């Protein structure tokens, strides 16, 4: 229960940060542009109040199931529930193409470019207070502690135009959500 309490406190603090106001750019929907979806499967009936909104297709991963799959006895690092993911997790784009990013889940996520993949803004979800022997992820500097940048709320979208080259994106809340976007020269 202690873990749940710590997580609830952390996430409640995070909700306060969100409520202060994160501006999310909205853009027109176009039909054939490259897309990536930020997905989860949170069950609004069992997740702490305010974390998981009821969408048109609510998830059915209970909060207990989510917590149970954060760690594995075969790893010293947090694993994370695989339903919390970027889909696809690898994209090839032509130069000049616009990438449309949509939060198709029930929780808030970020799609944050990082120089190197690492931990996010929420210590618990980096593995702090994990099972004995857990080594927490080192926080990525692009994911400020307790204050993830550019949160996309469920249903929100943003369009990104990326320079040629490789781009690493992660969710600053759930650091196992990752994608690489390769933009051709
Ligand atoms: Cu996330």
Backbone and ligand atoms as CSV (ligand in chain L), in Angstrom:
chain,resi,resn,atom,element,x,y,z
A,1,UNK,N,N,0.828,-1.202,0.000
A,1,UNK,CA,C,0.000,0.000,0.000
A,1,UNK,C,C,0.864,1.255,0.000
A,2,UNK,N,N,2.075,1.130,0.600
A,2,UNK,CA,C,2.915,2.321,0.702
A,2,UNK,C,C,3.254,2.848,-0.694
A,3,UNK,N,N,3.549,1.907,-1.582
A,3,UNK,CA,C,3.901,2.310,-2.945
A,3,UNK,C,C,2.742,3.051,-3.594
A,4,UNK,N,N,1.548,2.513,-3.368
A,4,UNK,CA,C,0.372,3.123,-3.981
A,4,UNK,C,C,0.211,4.539,-3.450
A,5,UNK,N,N,0.465,4.678,-2.110
A,5,UNK,CA,C,0.319,6.003,-1.514
A,5,UNK,C,C,1.327,6.977,-2.109
A,6,UNK,N,N,2.572,6.498,-2.218
A,6,UNK,CA,C,3.629,7.374,-2.755
A,6,UNK,C,C,3.281,7.775,-4.181
A,7,UNK,N,N,2.822,6.791,-4.953
A,7,UNK,CA,C,2.482,7.068,-6.345
A,7,UNK,C,C,1.334,8.067,-6.416
A,8,UNK,N,N,0.326,7.842,-5.552
A,8,UNK,CA,C,-0.838,8.729,-5.577
A,8,UNK,C,C,-0.428,10.155,-5.242
A,9,UNK,N,N,0.452,10.290,-4.232
A,9,UNK,CA,C,0.916,11.640,-3.880
A,9,UNK,C,C,1.639,12.268,-5.061
A,10,UNK,N,N,2.526,11.489,-5.666
A,10,UNK,CA,C,3.321,12.014,-6.774
A,10,UNK,C,C,2.439,12.433,-7.928
A,11,UNK,N,N,1.466,11.597,-8.222
A,11,UNK,CA,C,0.619,11.884,-9.370
A,11,UNK,C,C,-0.345,13.025,-9.065
A,12,UNK,N,N,-0.746,13.134,-7.797
A,12,UNK,CA,C,-1.609,14.262,-7.428
A,12,UNK,C,C,-0.845,15.571,-7.598
A,13,UNK,N,N,0.424,15.564,-7.179
A,13,UNK,CA,C,1.248,16.761,-7.351
A,13,UNK,C,C,1.359,17.092,-8.830
A,14,UNK,N,N,1.476,16.054,-9.635
A,14,UNK,CA,C,1.606,16.251,-11.071
A,14,UNK,C,C,0.336,16.872,-11.644
A,15,UNK,N,N,-0.818,16.382,-11.175
A,15,UNK,CA,C,-2.088,16.926,-11.655
A,15,UNK,C,C,-2.176,18.414,-11.365
A,16,UNK,N,N,-1.646,18.825,-10.199
A,16,UNK,CA,C,-1.661,20.244,-9.846
A,16,UNK,C,C,-0.847,21.028,-10.863
A,17,UNK,N,N,0.290,20.453,-11.238
A,17,UNK,CA,C,1.141,21.130,-12.212
A,17,UNK,C,C,0.387,21.284,-13.530
A,18,UNK,N,N,-0.294,20.180,-13.935
A,18,UNK,CA,C,-1.044,20.245,-15.188
A,18,UNK,C,C,-2.119,21.319,-15.111
A,19,UNK,N,N,-2.798,21.376,-13.961
A,19,UNK,CA,C,-3.943,22.275,-13.866
A,19,UNK,C,C,-3.493,23.722,-13.930
A,20,UNK,N,N,-2.236,23.986,-13.624
A,20,UNK,CA,C,-1.725,25.352,-13.743
A,20,UNK,C,C,-1.790,25.791,-15.199
A,21,UNK,N,N,-1.694,24.829,-16.052
A,21,UNK,CA,C,-1.932,25.191,-17.447
A,21,UNK,C,C,-0.810,24.811,-18.380
A,22,UNK,N,N,-1.079,23.824,-19.173
A,22,UNK,CA,C,-0.141,23.474,-20.224
A,22,UNK,C,C,-0.846,23.732,-21.539
A,23,UNK,N,N,-0.243,24.542,-22.342
A,23,UNK,CA,C,-0.866,24.858,-23.621
A,23,UNK,C,C,-0.486,23.792,-24.624
A,24,UNK,N,N,-1.485,23.202,-25.199
A,24,UNK,CA,C,-1.236,22.169,-26.196
A,24,UNK,C,C,-1.727,22.673,-27.539
A,25,UNK,N,N,-0.842,22.626,-28.481
A,25,UNK,CA,C,-1.215,23.104,-29.816
A,25,UNK,C,C,-2.188,22.121,-30.450
A,26,UNK,N,N,-3.229,22.625,-31.021
A,26,UNK,CA,C,-4.156,21.787,-31.758
A,26,UNK,C,C,-4.036,22.151,-33.227
A,27,UNK,N,N,-4.245,21.199,-34.067
A,27,UNK,CA,C,-4.050,21.486,-35.487
A,27,UNK,C,C,-5.079,20.729,-36.299
A,28,UNK,N,N,-5.177,21.123,-37.518
A,28,UNK,CA,C,-6.112,20.492,-38.432
A,28,UNK,C,C,-5.735,19.036,-38.668
A,29,UNK,N,N,-6.755,18.209,-38.847
A,29,UNK,CA,C,-6.499,16.818,-39.183
A,29,UNK,C,C,-6.299,16.701,-40.687
A,30,UNK,N,N,-5.219,16.111,-41.089
A,30,UNK,CA,C,-4.993,15.820,-42.495
A,30,UNK,C,C,-4.989,14.308,-42.642
A,31,UNK,N,N,-5.220,13.823,-43.869
A,31,UNK,CA,C,-5.487,12.395,-43.991
A,31,UNK,C,C,-4.238,11.527,-44.090
A,32,UNK,N,N,-3.222,11.912,-44.858
A,32,UNK,CA,C,-2.152,10.955,-45.141
A,32,UNK,C,C,-0.834,11.303,-44.469
A,33,UNK,N,N,-0.875,12.081,-43.461
A,33,UNK,CA,C,0.376,12.455,-42.824
A,33,UNK,C,C,0.833,11.351,-41.871
A,34,UNK,N,N,2.135,11.263,-41.638
A,34,UNK,CA,C,2.636,10.269,-40.681
A,34,UNK,C,C,2.077,10.549,-39.289
A,35,UNK,N,N,1.792,9.458,-38.590
A,35,UNK,CA,C,1.149,9.602,-37.288
A,35,UNK,C,C,1.840,8.735,-36.264
A,36,UNK,N,N,1.773,9.175,-35.021
A,36,UNK,CA,C,2.148,8.325,-33.906
A,36,UNK,C,C,1.102,8.541,-32.814
A,37,UNK,N,N,0.722,7.449,-32.180
A,37,UNK,CA,C,-0.282,7.518,-31.117
A,37,UNK,C,C,0.380,7.255,-29.768
A,38,UNK,N,N,-0.028,8.030,-28.785
A,38,UNK,CA,C,0.408,7.811,-27.401
A,38,UNK,C,C,-0.706,7.010,-26.742
A,39,UNK,N,N,-0.409,5.775,-26.375
A,39,UNK,CA,C,-1.471,4.864,-25.951
A,39,UNK,C,C,-1.257,4.337,-24.537
A,40,UNK,N,N,-2.373,4.013,-23.893
A,40,UNK,CA,C,-2.340,3.285,-22.630
A,40,UNK,C,C,-3.603,2.447,-22.578
A,41,UNK,N,N,-3.815,1.772,-21.493
A,41,UNK,CA,C,-5.019,0.942,-21.363
A,41,UNK,C,C,-5.602,1.109,-19.966
A,42,UNK,N,N,-5.523,2.331,-19.440
A,42,UNK,CA,C,-5.930,2.549,-18.038
A,42,UNK,C,C,-7.434,2.353,-17.852
A,43,UNK,N,N,-7.755,1.707,-16.764
A,43,UNK,CA,C,-9.146,1.459,-16.389
A,43,UNK,C,C,-9.612,2.596,-15.478
A,44,UNK,N,N,-10.514,3.457,-15.984
A,44,UNK,CA,C,-10.902,4.628,-15.185
A,44,UNK,C,C,-11.573,4.270,-13.861
A,45,UNK,N,N,-12.043,3.028,-13.739
A,45,UNK,CA,C,-12.727,2.636,-12.501
A,45,UNK,C,C,-11.758,2.317,-11.368
A,46,UNK,N,N,-10.513,1.990,-11.707
A,46,UNK,CA,C,-9.596,1.556,-10.641
A,46,UNK,C,C,-8.381,2.473,-10.481
A,47,UNK,N,N,-8.102,3.334,-11.461
A,47,UNK,CA,C,-6.979,4.263,-11.313
A,47,UNK,C,C,-7.374,5.383,-10.346
A,48,UNK,N,N,-6.373,5.955,-9.672
A,48,UNK,CA,C,-6.670,7.065,-8.753
A,48,UNK,C,C,-7.459,8.165,-9.463
A,49,UNK,N,N,-8.363,8.772,-8.715
A,49,UNK,CA,C,-9.259,9.769,-9.287
A,49,UNK,C,C,-8.477,10.843,-10.042
A,50,UNK,N,N,-8.930,11.143,-11.237
A,50,UNK,CA,C,-8.338,12.224,-12.022
A,50,UNK,C,C,-7.211,11.805,-12.938
A,51,UNK,N,N,-6.699,10.598,-12.767
A,51,UNK,CA,C,-5.559,10.191,-13.600
A,51,UNK,C,C,-5.981,9.611,-14.937
A,52,UNK,N,N,-7.124,8.953,-14.947
A,52,UNK,CA,C,-7.547,8.194,-16.133
A,52,UNK,C,C,-8.959,8.618,-16.488
A,53,UNK,N,N,-9.089,9.339,-17.593
A,53,UNK,CA,C,-10.411,9.839,-17.959
A,53,UNK,C,C,-11.176,8.761,-18.738
A,54,UNK,N,N,-12.486,8.889,-18.738
A,54,UNK,CA,C,-13.331,7.956,-19.488
A,54,UNK,C,C,-13.354,8.411,-20.947
A,55,UNK,N,N,-12.846,7.562,-21.818
A,55,UNK,CA,C,-12.831,7.878,-23.244
A,55,UNK,C,C,-13.909,7.055,-23.954
A,56,UNK,N,N,-13.996,7.208,-25.270
A,56,UNK,CA,C,-14.985,6.440,-26.034
A,56,UNK,C,C,-14.728,4.939,-25.913
A,57,UNK,N,N,-13.437,4.580,-25.751
A,57,UNK,CA,C,-13.086,3.167,-25.597
A,57,UNK,C,C,-12.194,3.033,-24.364
A,58,UNK,N,N,-12.793,3.004,-23.182
A,58,UNK,CA,C,-11.990,2.974,-21.953
A,58,UNK,C,C,-11.128,1.713,-21.885
A,59,UNK,N,N,-9.961,1.860,-21.269
A,59,UNK,CA,C,-9.080,0.723,-21.093
A,59,UNK,C,C,-9.565,-0.190,-19.982
A,60,UNK,N,N,-8.919,-1.378,-19.881
A,60,UNK,CA,C,-9.329,-2.315,-18.832
A,60,UNK,C,C,-8.141,-2.875,-18.056
A,61,UNK,N,N,-6.993,-2.180,-18.117
A,61,UNK,CA,C,-5.893,-2.562,-17.237
A,61,UNK,C,C,-6.122,-1.895,-15.886
A,62,UNK,N,N,-6.311,-2.711,-14.852
A,62,UNK,CA,C,-6.584,-2.134,-13.537
A,62,UNK,C,C,-5.307,-1.501,-12.984
A,63,UNK,N,N,-5.480,-0.648,-11.993
A,63,UNK,CA,C,-4.318,-0.003,-11.393
A,63,UNK,C,C,-3.394,-1.060,-10.781
A,64,UNK,N,N,-3.978,-2.103,-10.195
A,64,UNK,CA,C,-3.151,-3.171,-9.616
A,64,UNK,C,C,-2.344,-3.889,-10.700
A,65,UNK,N,N,-2.963,-4.135,-11.842
A,65,UNK,CA,C,-2.236,-4.774,-12.953
A,65,UNK,C,C,-1.120,-3.870,-13.475
A,66,UNK,N,N,-1.411,-2.574,-13.546
A,66,UNK,CA,C,-0.398,-1.602,-13.981
A,66,UNK,C,C,0.810,-1.637,-13.043
A,67,UNK,N,N,0.525,-1.629,-11.726
A,67,UNK,CA,C,1.622,-1.633,-10.749
A,67,UNK,C,C,2.401,-2.948,-10.809
A,68,UNK,N,N,1.678,-4.055,-11.007
A,68,UNK,CA,C,2.328,-5.373,-10.992
A,68,UNK,C,C,3.310,-5.526,-12.144
A,69,UNK,N,N,3.079,-4.837,-13.260
A,69,UNK,CA,C,3.960,-4.989,-14.420
A,69,UNK,C,C,4.997,-3.870,-14.540
A,70,UNK,N,N,5.089,-3.037,-13.525
A,70,UNK,CA,C,6.132,-2.000,-13.567
A,70,UNK,C,C,7.514,-2.612,-13.439
A,71,UNK,N,N,7.613,-3.701,-12.658
A,71,UNK,CA,C,8.910,-4.299,-12.354
A,71,UNK,C,C,8.901,-5.784,-12.695
A,72,UNK,N,N,10.103,-6.328,-12.869
A,72,UNK,CA,C,10.262,-7.761,-13.101
A,72,UNK,C,C,11.401,-8.263,-12.225
A,73,UNK,N,N,11.257,-9.451,-11.664
A,73,UNK,CA,C,12.377,-10.002,-10.880
A,73,UNK,C,C,13.612,-10.264,-11.724
A,74,UNK,N,N,13.485,-10.191,-13.039
A,74,UNK,CA,C,14.612,-10.450,-13.930
A,74,UNK,C,C,15.343,-9.167,-14.343
A,75,UNK,N,N,14.920,-8.031,-13.799
A,75,UNK,CA,C,15.549,-6.759,-14.186
A,75,UNK,C,C,15.750,-5.874,-12.964
A,76,UNK,N,N,16.847,-5.142,-12.943
A,76,UNK,CA,C,17.062,-4.168,-11.867
A,76,UNK,C,C,16.493,-2.797,-12.240
A,77,UNK,N,N,16.045,-2.644,-13.482
A,77,UNK,CA,C,15.437,-1.371,-13.913
A,77,UNK,C,C,13.930,-1.557,-14.060
A,78,UNK,N,N,13.219,-0.451,-13.964
A,78,UNK,CA,C,11.774,-0.510,-14.187
A,78,UNK,C,C,11.512,-0.997,-15.614
A,79,UNK,N,N,10.480,-1.825,-15.765
A,79,UNK,CA,C,10.110,-2.364,-17.081
A,79,UNK,C,C,8.953,-1.553,-17.661
A,80,UNK,N,N,7.917,-1.374,-16.867
A,80,UNK,CA,C,6.749,-0.626,-17.322
A,80,UNK,C,C,5.733,-1.505,-18.013
A,81,UNK,N,N,4.465,-1.145,-17.852
A,81,UNK,CA,C,3.396,-1.923,-18.487
A,81,UNK,C,C,3.410,-1.671,-19.997
A,82,UNK,N,N,3.466,-2.740,-20.803
A,82,UNK,CA,C,3.616,-2.549,-22.249
A,82,UNK,C,C,2.413,-1.936,-22.952
A,83,UNK,N,N,1.259,-1.865,-22.297
A,83,UNK,CA,C,0.130,-1.188,-22.948
A,83,UNK,C,C,0.328,0.330,-22.965
A,84,UNK,N,N,1.248,0.813,-22.128
A,84,UNK,CA,C,1.600,2.241,-22.149
A,84,UNK,C,C,2.737,2.358,-23.163
A,85,UNK,N,N,2.450,2.896,-24.334
A,85,UNK,CA,C,3.405,2.791,-25.437
A,85,UNK,C,C,3.165,3.866,-26.477
A,86,UNK,N,N,4.196,4.099,-27.300
A,86,UNK,CA,C,4.055,4.903,-28.515
A,86,UNK,C,C,3.867,3.925,-29.663
A,87,UNK,N,N,2.910,4.214,-30.516
A,87,UNK,CA,C,2.634,3.314,-31.632
A,87,UNK,C,C,2.555,4.088,-32.940
A,88,UNK,N,N,3.443,3.832,-33.907
A,88,UNK,CA,C,4.558,2.889,-33.838
A,88,UNK,C,C,5.691,3.469,-32.994
A,89,UNK,N,N,6.650,2.624,-32.697
A,89,UNK,CA,C,7.779,3.076,-31.892
A,89,UNK,C,C,8.988,3.424,-32.757
A,90,UNK,N,N,8.838,3.254,-34.076
A,90,UNK,CA,C,9.893,3.666,-35.001
A,90,UNK,C,C,9.228,4.144,-36.283
A,91,UNK,N,N,9.620,5.321,-36.739
A,91,UNK,CA,C,9.053,5.860,-37.980
A,91,UNK,C,C,10.162,6.406,-38.864
A,92,UNK,N,N,9.995,6.175,-40.180
A,92,UNK,CA,C,10.837,6.819,-41.186
A,92,UNK,C,C,10.013,7.921,-41.838
A,93,UNK,N,N,10.522,9.123,-41.856
A,93,UNK,CA,C,9.820,10.237,-42.487
A,93,UNK,C,C,10.656,10.793,-43.622
A,94,UNK,N,N,9.976,11.262,-44.635
A,94,UNK,CA,C,10.653,12.022,-45.683
A,94,UNK,C,C,10.914,13.427,-45.150
A,95,UNK,N,N,11.958,14.058,-45.674
A,95,UNK,CA,C,12.241,15.428,-45.262
A,95,UNK,C,C,11.033,16.312,-45.539
A,96,UNK,N,N,10.682,17.148,-44.581
A,96,UNK,CA,C,9.583,18.084,-44.765
A,96,UNK,C,C,8.224,17.560,-44.361
A,97,UNK,N,N,8.103,16.246,-44.122
A,97,UNK,CA,C,6.812,15.696,-43.707
A,97,UNK,C,C,6.478,16.143,-42.277
A,98,UNK,N,N,5.199,16.289,-42.032
A,98,UNK,CA,C,4.726,16.681,-40.700
A,98,UNK,C,C,4.296,15.421,-39.952
A,99,UNK,N,N,4.743,15.287,-38.726
A,99,UNK,CA,C,4.352,14.145,-37.890
A,99,UNK,C,C,3.222,14.582,-36.966
A,100,UNK,N,N,2.113,13.869,-37.066
A,100,UNK,CA,C,0.981,14.181,-36.201
A,100,UNK,C,C,0.995,13.239,-34.998
A,101,UNK,N,N,0.992,13.825,-33.827
A,101,UNK,CA,C,1.085,13.071,-32.569
A,101,UNK,C,C,-0.243,13.217,-31.842
A,102,UNK,N,N,-0.868,12.091,-31.512
A,102,UNK,CA,C,-2.187,12.128,-30.874
A,102,UNK,C,C,-2.194,11.274,-29.619
A,103,UNK,N,N,-2.753,11.799,-28.569
A,103,UNK,CA,C,-2.926,11.005,-27.361
A,103,UNK,C,C,-4.220,10.216,-27.488
A,104,UNK,N,N,-4.098,8.919,-27.746
A,104,UNK,CA,C,-5.257,8.053,-27.886
A,104,UNK,C,C,-5.565,7.279,-26.614
A,105,UNK,N,N,-4.919,7.637,-25.521
A,105,UNK,CA,C,-5.127,6.921,-24.264
A,105,UNK,C,C,-6.080,7.650,-23.336
A,106,UNK,N,N,-6.102,7.187,-22.111
A,106,UNK,CA,C,-6.953,7.799,-21.094
A,106,UNK,C,C,-6.173,8.638,-20.098
A,107,UNK,N,N,-4.849,8.567,-20.187
A,107,UNK,CA,C,-4.004,9.344,-19.281
A,107,UNK,C,C,-3.274,10.430,-20.063
A,108,UNK,N,N,-2.736,11.388,-19.349
A,108,UNK,CA,C,-1.880,12.388,-19.977
A,108,UNK,C,C,-0.518,11.754,-20.268
A,109,UNK,N,N,0.060,12.151,-21.381
A,109,UNK,CA,C,1.399,11.692,-21.759
A,109,UNK,C,C,2.166,12.869,-22.341
A,110,UNK,N,N,3.472,12.698,-22.475
A,110,UNK,CA,C,4.250,13.679,-23.225
A,110,UNK,C,C,4.959,12.957,-24.365
A,111,UNK,N,N,5.311,13.708,-25.386
A,111,UNK,CA,C,6.107,13.204,-26.511
A,111,UNK,C,C,7.276,14.166,-26.583
A,112,UNK,N,N,8.280,13.857,-25.778
A,112,UNK,CA,C,9.362,14.801,-25.495
A,112,UNK,C,C,10.644,14.335,-26.172
A,113,UNK,N,N,11.256,15.225,-26.944
A,113,UNK,CA,C,12.522,14.856,-27.578
A,113,UNK,C,C,13.643,14.919,-26.555
A,114,UNK,N,N,14.451,13.859,-26.543
A,114,UNK,CA,C,15.572,13.780,-25.592
A,114,UNK,C,C,16.848,13.411,-26.346
A,115,UNK,N,N,17.954,13.869,-25.804
A,115,UNK,CA,C,19.245,13.496,-26.391
A,115,UNK,C,C,19.532,12.023,-26.127
A,116,UNK,N,N,19.140,11.553,-24.947
A,116,UNK,CA,C,19.346,10.146,-24.588
A,116,UNK,C,C,18.158,9.683,-23.757
A,117,UNK,N,N,17.738,8.434,-23.980
A,117,UNK,CA,C,16.623,7.888,-23.207
A,117,UNK,C,C,17.034,7.668,-21.760
A,118,UNK,N,N,16.124,7.992,-20.857
A,118,UNK,CA,C,16.416,7.806,-19.438
A,118,UNK,C,C,15.144,7.882,-18.637
A,119,UNK,N,N,15.270,8.340,-17.410
A,119,UNK,CA,C,14.115,8.456,-16.533
A,119,UNK,C,C,13.306,9.701,-16.842
A,120,UNK,N,N,12.089,9.718,-16.294
A,120,UNK,CA,C,11.197,10.842,-16.517
A,120,UNK,C,C,11.040,11.723,-15.287
A,121,UNK,N,N,9.895,12.377,-15.232
A,121,UNK,CA,C,9.648,13.408,-14.221
A,121,UNK,C,C,9.101,12.856,-12.902
A,122,UNK,N,N,8.668,11.594,-12.896
A,122,UNK,CA,C,8.009,11.035,-11.718
A,122,UNK,C,C,8.930,9.994,-11.086
A,123,UNK,N,N,9.510,10.291,-9.934
A,123,UNK,CA,C,10.486,9.361,-9.347
A,123,UNK,C,C,9.965,7.924,-9.231
A,124,UNK,N,N,8.711,7.768,-8.791
A,124,UNK,CA,C,8.191,6.405,-8.615
A,124,UNK,C,C,8.252,5.627,-9.922
A,125,UNK,N,N,7.953,6.316,-11.038
A,125,UNK,CA,C,7.931,5.640,-12.334
A,125,UNK,C,C,9.321,5.556,-12.957
A,126,UNK,N,N,10.323,6.056,-12.257
A,126,UNK,CA,C,11.722,5.802,-12.639
A,126,UNK,C,C,12.280,4.605,-11.873
A,127,UNK,N,N,11.496,4.083,-10.937
A,127,UNK,CA,C,11.952,2.947,-10.149
A,127,UNK,C,C,12.315,3.287,-8.716
A,128,UNK,N,N,12.205,4.568,-8.344
A,128,UNK,CA,C,12.446,4.938,-6.947
A,128,UNK,C,C,11.343,4.277,-6.107
A,129,UNK,N,N,11.699,3.674,-4.997
A,129,UNK,CA,C,10.779,2.922,-4.134
A,129,UNK,C,C,10.328,1.624,-4.802
A,130,UNK,N,N,11.070,1.165,-5.804
A,130,UNK,CA,C,10.755,-0.127,-6.408
A,130,UNK,C,C,11.192,-1.260,-5.493
A,131,UNK,N,N,11.026,-2.500,-5.941
A,131,UNK,CA,C,11.434,-3.648,-5.134
A,131,UNK,C,C,12.925,-3.582,-4.787
A,132,UNK,N,N,13.303,-4.294,-3.737
A,132,UNK,CA,C,14.708,-4.314,-3.314
A,132,UNK,C,C,15.591,-4.670,-4.499
A,133,UNK,N,N,16.682,-3.943,-4.659
A,133,UNK,CA,C,17.596,-4.212,-5.757
A,133,UNK,C,C,17.334,-3.373,-6.997
A,134,UNK,N,N,16.208,-2.659,-7.011
A,134,UNK,CA,C,15.902,-1.823,-8.175
A,134,UNK,C,C,16.874,-0.651,-8.249
A,135,UNK,N,N,17.397,-0.411,-9.440
A,135,UNK,CA,C,18.255,0.752,-9.671
A,135,UNK,C,C,17.428,1.761,-10.472
A,136,UNK,N,N,17.062,2.896,-9.855
A,136,UNK,CA,C,16.219,3.855,-10.575
A,136,UNK,C,C,16.904,4.373,-11.838
A,137,UNK,N,N,16.104,4.681,-12.840
A,137,UNK,CA,C,16.626,5.282,-14.062
A,137,UNK,C,C,17.190,6.663,-13.742
A,138,UNK,N,N,18.226,7.033,-14.454
A,138,UNK,CA,C,18.748,8.390,-14.347
A,138,UNK,C,C,17.843,9.318,-15.142
A,139,UNK,N,N,17.392,10.362,-14.498
A,139,UNK,CA,C,16.425,11.267,-15.100
A,139,UNK,C,C,17.011,11.969,-16.323
A,140,UNK,N,N,16.247,11.975,-17.412
A,140,UNK,CA,C,16.656,12.746,-18.592
A,140,UNK,C,C,16.497,14.227,-18.280
A,141,UNK,N,N,17.466,15.054,-18.618
A,141,UNK,CA,C,17.369,16.475,-18.279
A,141,UNK,C,C,16.206,17.194,-18.957
A,142,UNK,N,N,15.698,16.602,-20.044
A,142,UNK,CA,C,14.548,17.224,-20.733
A,142,UNK,C,C,13.239,16.998,-19.981
A,143,UNK,N,N,13.274,16.181,-18.943
A,143,UNK,CA,C,12.066,15.854,-18.171
A,143,UNK,C,C,12.230,16.370,-16.738
A,144,UNK,N,N,11.912,17.631,-16.503
A,144,UNK,CA,C,12.125,18.209,-15.170
A,144,UNK,C,C,11.336,17.468,-14.085
A,145,UNK,N,N,11.922,17.361,-12.922
A,145,UNK,CA,C,11.317,16.627,-11.825
A,145,UNK,C,C,9.936,17.187,-11.482
A,146,UNK,N,N,8.962,16.307,-11.426
A,146,UNK,CA,C,7.576,16.611,-11.050
A,146,UNK,C,C,6.898,17.592,-12.015
A,147,UNK,N,N,7.561,17.958,-13.112
A,147,UNK,CA,C,6.979,18.945,-14.021
A,147,UNK,C,C,7.226,18.565,-15.469
A,148,UNK,N,N,6.564,17.502,-15.955
A,148,UNK,CA,C,6.790,17.100,-17.346
A,148,UNK,C,C,6.373,18.206,-18.308
A,149,UNK,N,N,7.136,18.382,-19.364
A,149,UNK,CA,C,6.817,19.447,-20.319
A,149,UNK,C,C,5.742,19.024,-21.301
A,150,UNK,N,N,5.026,19.981,-21.840
A,150,UNK,CA,C,4.130,19.791,-22.986
A,150,UNK,C,C,3.268,18.542,-22.863
A,151,UNK,N,N,2.489,18.473,-21.808
A,151,UNK,CA,C,1.613,17.321,-21.620
A,151,UNK,C,C,0.491,17.343,-22.645
A,152,UNK,N,N,0.257,16.193,-23.268
A,152,UNK,CA,C,-0.887,16.028,-24.158
A,152,UNK,C,C,-1.987,15.322,-23.377
A,153,UNK,N,N,-3.112,15.970,-23.236
A,153,UNK,CA,C,-4.244,15.353,-22.563
A,153,UNK,C,C,-4.908,14.358,-23.501
A,154,UNK,N,N,-5.702,13.417,-22.952
A,154,UNK,CA,C,-6.385,12.452,-23.818
A,154,UNK,C,C,-7.173,13.165,-24.917
A,155,UNK,N,N,-6.981,12.702,-26.143
A,155,UNK,CA,C,-7.690,13.280,-27.283
A,155,UNK,C,C,-6.956,14.415,-27.963
A,156,UNK,N,N,-5.949,14.969,-27.316
A,156,UNK,CA,C,-5.221,16.096,-27.904
A,156,UNK,C,C,-4.223,15.632,-28.959
A,157,UNK,N,N,-3.932,16.524,-29.895
A,157,UNK,CA,C,-2.945,16.252,-30.934
A,157,UNK,C,C,-2.022,17.439,-31.087
A,158,UNK,N,N,-0.852,17.165,-31.635
A,158,UNK,CA,C,0.081,18.226,-31.971
A,158,UNK,C,C,0.794,17.793,-33.247
A,159,UNK,N,N,1.135,18.749,-34.089
A,159,UNK,CA,C,1.888,18.462,-35.303
A,159,UNK,C,C,3.331,18.903,-35.126
A,160,UNK,N,N,4.269,18.044,-35.527
A,160,UNK,CA,C,5.684,18.361,-35.386
A,160,UNK,C,C,6.351,18.349,-36.747
A,161,UNK,N,N,7.200,19.336,-36.974
A,161,UNK,CA,C,8.052,19.328,-38.156
A,161,UNK,C,C,9.481,19.158,-37.663
A,162,UNK,N,N,10.110,18.088,-38.101
A,162,UNK,CA,C,11.414,17.714,-37.556
A,162,UNK,C,C,12.502,17.916,-38.589
A,163,UNK,N,N,13.657,18.264,-38.111
A,163,UNK,CA,C,14.807,18.429,-38.997
A,163,UNK,C,C,15.318,17.048,-39.418
A,164,UNK,N,N,16.051,16.966,-40.521
A,164,UNK,CA,C,16.595,15.674,-40.942
A,164,UNK,C,C,17.499,15.079,-39.865
A,165,UNK,N,N,17.464,13.756,-39.756
A,165,UNK,CA,C,18.285,13.068,-38.759
A,165,UNK,C,C,17.436,12.222,-37.828
A,166,UNK,N,N,18.077,11.677,-36.810
A,166,UNK,CA,C,17.409,10.812,-35.841
A,166,UNK,C,C,16.910,11.630,-34.660
A,167,UNK,N,N,15.676,11.342,-34.234
A,167,UNK,CA,C,15.084,12.041,-33.091
A,167,UNK,C,C,14.582,11.003,-32.085
A,168,UNK,N,N,14.967,11.151,-30.841
A,168,UNK,CA,C,14.512,10.252,-29.775
A,168,UNK,C,C,13.394,10.935,-28.993
A,169,UNK,N,N,12.266,10.241,-28.865
A,169,UNK,CA,C,11.149,10.785,-28.085
A,169,UNK,C,C,10.792,9.820,-26.962
A,170,UNK,N,N,10.455,10.383,-25.808
A,170,UNK,CA,C,9.981,9.559,-24.692
A,170,UNK,C,C,8.846,10.290,-23.982
A,171,UNK,N,N,8.103,9.528,-23.201
A,171,UNK,CA,C,7.098,10.123,-22.333
A,171,UNK,C,C,7.784,10.456,-21.014
A,172,UNK,N,N,7.684,11.709,-20.604
A,172,UNK,CA,C,8.332,12.126,-19.355
A,172,UNK,C,C,7.575,11.633,-18.126
A,173,UNK,N,N,6.414,11.032,-18.328
A,173,UNK,CA,C,5.684,10.460,-17.191
A,173,UNK,C,C,5.977,8.960,-17.101
A,174,UNK,N,N,5.872,8.277,-18.250
A,174,UNK,CA,C,6.100,6.822,-18.313
A,174,UNK,C,C,7.331,6.608,-19.185
A,175,UNK,N,N,8.518,6.539,-18.594
A,175,UNK,CA,C,9.749,6.622,-19.389
A,175,UNK,C,C,10.023,5.406,-20.273
A,176,UNK,N,N,9.234,4.350,-20.137
A,176,UNK,CA,C,9.409,3.208,-21.036
A,176,UNK,C,C,8.648,3.423,-22.348
A,177,UNK,N,N,7.850,4.485,-22.443
A,177,UNK,CA,C,7.192,4.840,-23.704
A,177,UNK,C,C,8.224,5.599,-24.542
A,178,UNK,N,N,8.663,4.969,-25.644
A,178,UNK,CA,C,9.763,5.560,-26.426
A,178,UNK,C,C,9.500,5.395,-27.918
A,179,UNK,N,N,10.039,6.309,-28.695
A,179,UNK,CA,C,10.004,6.185,-30.152
A,179,UNK,C,C,11.222,6.876,-30.738
A,180,UNK,N,N,11.646,6.337,-31.872
A,180,UNK,CA,C,12.705,6.974,-32.655
A,180,UNK,C,C,12.108,7.350,-34.009
A,181,UNK,N,N,12.337,8.591,-34.405
A,181,UNK,CA,C,11.871,9.087,-35.704
A,181,UNK,C,C,13.086,9.424,-36.535
A,182,UNK,N,N,13.190,8.771,-37.694
A,182,UNK,CA,C,14.316,8.996,-38.595
A,182,UNK,C,C,13.825,9.824,-39.775
A,183,UNK,N,N,14.288,11.050,-39.854
A,183,UNK,CA,C,13.882,11.934,-40.947
A,183,UNK,C,C,14.984,11.930,-41.993
A,184,UNK,N,N,14.589,11.525,-43.206
A,184,UNK,CA,C,15.581,11.432,-44.284
A,184,UNK,C,C,16.132,12.809,-44.630
A,185,UNK,N,N,17.349,12.800,-45.114
A,185,UNK,CA,C,17.984,14.067,-45.543
A,185,UNK,C,C,17.260,14.600,-46.778
L,1,CU,CU,CU,3.020,8.451,-20.719
